[in-house]
Amino acid sequence: MAATRKGGAPEAPVSAVDLSICRIPTDAAESDGTLEWDHTTLVIVEIEAGGKRGLGYTYADAATGAVVNDTLRGVVLGQDVFGLPLLAARMAQAVRNLGRQGVAAMAVSAVDCALWDLKARLLDIPLVTLLGQSRAAVRAYGSGGFTSYDNTRLAKQLGDWAAEGFTSVKMKVGRDAAADPMRVRTARRAVGNDTELFVDANGAYAQKQALALALVFAEQDVRWFEEPVSSDDLTGLRLLRDRAPARMEIAAGEYGYDGSYFRRMMEAQAVDVLQADATRCGGVSGFVTAHALCDARNMPLSAHCAPALHVHLGCALPRVRHLEYFHDHQRIERMLFDGAAVPRAGSLAPELGRPGFGLEFKRKDAARFLV
């Protein structure tokens, strides 16, 4: 039970911060427009207070764990779990000289998510209830279609998602611009005409190259062009947003580590849809900030990757249009967490009988991946 301050306010001082790092091989070679990888690293933070344990995580390098251990643990130990705004501010200040972006922001994100999960568990309610539920389920889109896949595997993965009820699917482009039109045609044949087709270049194209390919992709009714150029190239994103076909939305934001990044992207009118990732942008606290910015500008928000973490946020925050059911992450989350949401008719719904995020770390299953 949480202690009680004078005046009736709850108090639950953090008594432990534990860390686990797992390195999970992919089930096949994977690449996108700019990177290749054969494993995914998951950094898991567990925080204890009042006899309960909260869980948060981020997909990041193992170096993220050093920031948690060496810097953030001391910030949160002994502090009240119910003082989340203050803890978020103190963590941001603590990593100032480490460089707040990148690894440091992802460490803060994992800790912040664990704190929110813990707060909900202490109250014995789901996170979506703590935030305020606005819908029963949130739409998801199947995401994979890596550039390392041949056309047969590409068609099967996307086609299977369409058959399972996903109304939108996304594929990677940008590794070989000359081959991309044929790959997109292959994907369209596989999913049929009733499924929205998205493409993600991960910033691989030059500005005019991306614009030319946008016109080609539009012939296959591509509705979403993610990071056609680098997400740091706000001028290039604005060019694409202004000149791409009207039915094609330009999206970016997954590399946003704080509210200032999202604000600059919006002020530049660089995207039609903002993306945010709670495992990068400051956890639940940072994601809520991104949502507030979108709400102020009547802009839709899309949750990037980590579907088991985003399902509660997607069902609480009305500007969230959908979340990304990313192949690698959904596979890992179902392997290592009991309670990871399973898609039904292309949507995900939180289990309201489970407190917090509703996830339990499967330690025995994770043991072989620990580093």
N, C-alpha and C positions, 0 to 999 in steps of 0.2 A: 504493500500500500504506500502511496505517496504521502509524505509528511504534509502538515498544514501550517502555513504562516498565520500569524495574528491577522485577523481580518478575513480569514477564510480562503485566501488565495492558495492554490495547491503549490507544493514545492517538491521537486524530485531531483535531487542532486545527482549528477553523473558519477558513477562509481567505477566504471571500467570502459575502456575503449580497446577493442580487439580487432585484429586485421588478419585477413586471409587473402592470398594471391594465387589465382589459378591460371594456368596456361593450357588452353584447350586447342588441340589441332583441328583444322577445318576438315570437312568430310571430302574435300577435293581441292585442287589448286584453284585459287581465287584471285581476281584482279579487277580493277576498274580502269578509268581513263588515265590515272596517274600513279597508282600503287599496285603492288602484288603482295600477297601474304599467304601464309600457310598455318597460322594460328591466331587465336584471339586471347588477350589477357584480360581477366576479370579481377578487379580489386574490390574486395568485400569488406565493409566496415560494420562491426556490431558494437552497439553502445548499450550499457546497462544502467538502469536507475529504478528505484522502487520495486525491485524484484522482477522487472521486465527487461527484455532485450529488444532493441530496435535494429533493423537491418537496412543498409543502404549500399550501393555499389556504383562503380563506374567502369567502363571499358577503356582502359588506359594502360600505359606502360607501368611496369613494376615500380619504377621510380616514384610513382604517385604514392605508393605505400610509405616511402621515406618521409614525405611531407606530412602524411597523417601521423606517423609515429613521432617524428622529431619536432613538429611545429603545432599541429592542430590538437593532438591529445592534451597537451598542457593548457590549451585554451578552453576546452570544454569540461575537463575533469573538475568535479565539485560544483559545477554550475547547474542552474535550474533548467531542466528540459523545457519547462513551460515558458521560458524567456527566449523564444526562438529568434525574434528580430534582433535582439541584442547579441546573441551568439553568432548570427550571420554577419553582423557588422564587425564583431571582434575577429572572426576568422578572416574576413577580407583584409582587415588591417594587419593581421599577423603574417600574411604572405606577401605584404607589400614589397619587401626587398628581395623576395624570391622571384618576383615576376608574377603578377596576378593571373596572367593568361596561361593557357595550356595546362601543364601538369598540375600546377598549384590550384587552378580553378577546378580541375577534375577531382582533386583531393577534397577541396571544400564541398563540392557537390555530393560526394559519397557520404561525408559526415553529415551534411545538412539533411540528406534523405533519411539517414539512420535516425536522426533526431526527430524528424517529423513522424516516422514510423513508430518510434518509441513513445512519443506524445499520444498518438492515437491508441497504442496498446495500453498505456496507463489509463486511458479513458475507456478502454474496452470497446472501441468503435472502429469501423473501417476508415481509412484515410478519406475516402470520398464523402463520408458523412461528416467528418471533421471540417472539410473544405466547403461542404454544401453541395449535394448532388443535384445536377441539372438534367441528366438523362440516364436511362437505364443501361445503355450500351453505347460504345463509340465505334464508328466505322474504322476499319483497318484496310491497308492496301498491302498485298504481297510484294515483297521487295527482294530482288536477287538478280538473276539474269546477268551474271558476271561476264566480263569480256573474255575470260578464260574458258567459258563454256562453248562447246561447238553448237551448231544450230539445233541438233537433236535434243541435247540437254536443255538448251534455252527454251525450246518449244514445250518440252514436257513440264518443266518447272512452272512456267507461266500458265500453261494450259491447265495444269492440275489445280492451281489456285483459282482460276476462273470457274472450273467445274465444281470446286468446293463452295462457291458462293461469293468469293471476293469480287467486288464490283470494279476494283482498280488494281492494276499490277504495275510494277516498275522494273526496268532493266537498266544495266550499265551500258554506256557508250563512251567513245572518246579514245579508245586504245588504237583503233585503226579507222580513221575518218572515212576512207574509201569503202570499207566494208560495212559501215554502220547503216546505210540505207537498206541493204539487203537483210541485215539482222533485225531491223525494225519491221520490215515486211514479214519476216518469218514469225516474229512475235505477234503481229496483228492476225495472221492466219491462225495461229495457235489459240488465241483467246477469243476470236470472233469479233463481231461488230458491236456487241452489247457491253463489252468490258472496256473501261477507260484504260488507255495505255500511257504510261509515264516513262520518261527517259531521264537519266542522270549522268552528266558528263564529268562530274567531280572537277570542274574547272579546267578541263583538258584542251578546250578549243580556244582559238584566237577570236576576236570580236566578229570580224566579217565572216570568218569560217562558220562560227556558230549561227550567225544570222542566215547564211545560205542553207545550212542544214536544218534550221527551224522550218524553212519553207518546204524542204524535202520531207521532213518528218510529218508535217501537217497533212501531206497527202495520205498518210496512214492514220489520220485523226488523232495524233499525239496531243494530249491535253495539258501536259505538264512537262516543262523543261527545267530541270534542276541544275544549278551551277553550270550553265552553258559556258561561262568563263569563270575565272577565279572569283571566289566570293569577296576577295579584297578589291576587286576591280568594280567599284560601284558605278563608274561611268559606263563600263561595258555592260553591266547588268541593266542599267537604265536604257541603253541603246536597244538591247534585246526586248525589254519590256515595252518600249515604245513602238518597235517595228516588227515584232513577231506577229504571226496571225492572231486575230482577235480571240479565237477559242483556245489559244495556248497560253497557259499561265507560266510565269517565270518565278522560280522559288529558290531561296537560299536562306542561310542563317544557322546551319548546324554547327558552325565553328564559332558561334557567339558565346563568349565566356562571361559577359556581364550586360547589364541593361544599356550601357553607353553604346556598345556595339550595335544592338538592335535599333536604338534610336537613330544612330547615324545612317543605318541602312534604310530606315523608313524616311528620314528627312531627304535622302537622295532619291526617293521614289524608285528604288532599285528593284523591288520585287512586288509581285501580286499577292504572294502568300509567304509569310514568314515561317521559318522553321526554327524550333528551339529544342534543346536536348537537356533534360534535367540532370543527366550524368556529366554535363559539361558546364552548364550556364549558372551554377550556383545552387543546384538541387531543386527541391520543391520551391524554396523561397525565390530562386532566380527564375524559375519557370512561371511562377505567379506574376512576377514583375514583367516578363515578356508578354504574358496574356494581358496585363493592364495596358501596356503600350499598344497592343493590337486593338484592344477595346476602344481606346481613345481615338484610334484612326480608322475604325470600322474595317479592320483588316483580318482575314482569317489566319489562324495559327495551325501549324501541323507539327506533331511530335515526332522527332527524329529518333529512330531505333529504340532499343530497350523497351519492348512492348509491355513486359510484365510490370515495369516501373511506371509506365505512362498511362495505364488503363484507368487508374483512379483519377488522375489529373484530367484525362480526356472526358470522363463522365461528370466532372465537377465544373470545369471551366467552359462556358458556352462558346467562346471564340474558337475552340479546338475543332477543326473540321474532321481530321482523321489522324491516326497514328500509323507508324511504319512497322509492319510485321516483317522485320528483316531476317533473312534466312539464318545467318550465323547466330544472332542473338536469341531468336525464339527457340532455336535448337539447344543452346547453352542453358537458357532459363528453365526449360522443361527438364533438362538433365540434372540441374543442380538445385532447383528450388521446388519444393512442394507448394502447390497453390498457384503456379503460373497459369494465367488465363489461357483457355483454349478457344480459338475462333469458332463462332457459329454463324453461318450465313454471312461471313465476311465481316463480322463485328466481334468486339471483345467486351465483356462485362465483368465487373468486380464481384467477388464472392462476398456478399454482405454479412455472412456469418463468421468471417475471419477478420480480426482487428488489423489495423495498420494497412500496409500493402498486401497483407494476406499471404506473405511468403515465408517459408521456413527453409533454412539452409540445410541441404542434405549432405552432411559432413562425410559420411561413409562413401557416398558416390563421388564426392569432390576430392577425396584423399589422393587419388592417383594423379590429379592435375596440380596439386599444390607445389609451389616453388618457394 
